Amino acid sequence: MGAATIGSIRRGKRAIYRPLAKTAERRETTRNRDNLASVKRVYELSNGLVIRQDAAECIRPAIFKTNFEGHPYCTSGGTISLFYYKGLPYGLTCRHILGSGIERHSWANLVVVFGKELEGGSTVQAVHCPVECWGHAQDTDIVDLAIIKLGPQRLLSRYGDGLYVLDERTIVTSRIGDSLTAHGVLNEPTWIEGDGIAAAYSALAFKDRGNTLEDTTLRTAKIRLRREPNIRSLAGLSGGLIYNETQQGVAGIIMRGAIDGLDATLHYLNIAYALHGLRAVQDGTEVVDYNALPVDAIERP
């Protein structure tokens, strides 16, 4: 398949990770988190511990500090999905949420909010991104994955149960036709005023349509919207998560998507690939060999 190196040092043709700074099939919803009904499901983890968790609760908007008086925070859109993995807290998102050009943000200014108030949110301790890929990993969206180590530790209790526990029994690989829910924060109508935020948390129903032909690390999800949809853009969902309602587990991280007429399409990174990178970051491994993962057959409906 290929490999990825996480970080900033290039070593030939490799890629290294290192620190850089229940849903109805046709439902379309955009709401404040306070109005989203919690659906906590019961999971028995691989260590025998039984927990209850709701994937929707781990979603946060991507917010950055600014140097502008009167406007201390801003966003270019994007979502951060929060997880516990082997007892440590992480965020998964897309590198491109930083924006581009003169308006490009810095990971050092990222704030992971606890709730509606921006003041006092957790900052990041480190961000790990692939800097070079080769083999099967080359020219894939693996390079757009960003793994965030959260901190400081004393603030993490304020997230409560809002971090999804990643375990072999809480994640799944989707199959064609599975019912999915895309959780994220839409750009519109999210707004920031002072130290407050009104985020457009969304839970959108999709159907899995198999591997993406040009990038087998991705799967494709599609849905036909209502004739007069209340959502006209999927901007902001990057970094959100895909929950598989059929198999009841997290299936992936949203990388990109679009609406063409009434047809909405998302491409999401199989959670196995994200977890492979996360495991390497936690173990301090720089080079990630994606040949260790089985390649799904190219499926088409």
CORNORSUL-V177372 format. One record per residue. NEAR is the number of other ideal C-beta (glycine too) atoms within 12 Angstrom. Layout:
near
NEAR
NEAR
This chain:
near
28
32
36
47
36
43
31
20
18
19
18
13
17
27
41
35
43
30
25
28
24
20
30
16
23
19
25
30
28
32
26
21
31
12
16
24
16
21
20
18
26
15
27
16
23
16
15
10
17
16
23
19
33
32
47
40
32
42
48
47
47
48
41
36
26
21
13
12
7
12
17
22
32
30
39
32
36
45
48
49
52
47
41
29
37
20
17
26
37
42
54
54
47
42
36
27
45
30
24
11
8
6
14
16
30
21
32
18
27
43
37
46
40
28
26
25
20
32
19
17
35
34
30
35
27
28
41
42
37
45
32
30
37
29
24
25
41
23
19
32
37
45
34
37
50
45
50
43
34
40
22
17
16
10
21
27
15
22
28
16
21
33
36
38
36
42
27
21
23
37
36
30
32
39
23
24
21
32
29
43
46
54
48
51
49
40
29
21
22
38
23
34
16
17
20
18
32
27
40
37
38
44
39
48
34
47
33
41
29
27
31
30
16
13
31
31
42
40
46
40
47
33
33
19
26
22
10
9
22
19
32
21
25
41
31
40
50
42
49
53
50
52
46
37
34
25
23
27
33
48
42
46
56
54
45
31
38
21
24
15
13
18
21
34
31
42
38
53
51
44
41
34
48
47
36
38
49
36
29
33
38
26
18
18
24
28
35
46
27
38
17
22
27
15
23
24
13
18
21
14
16
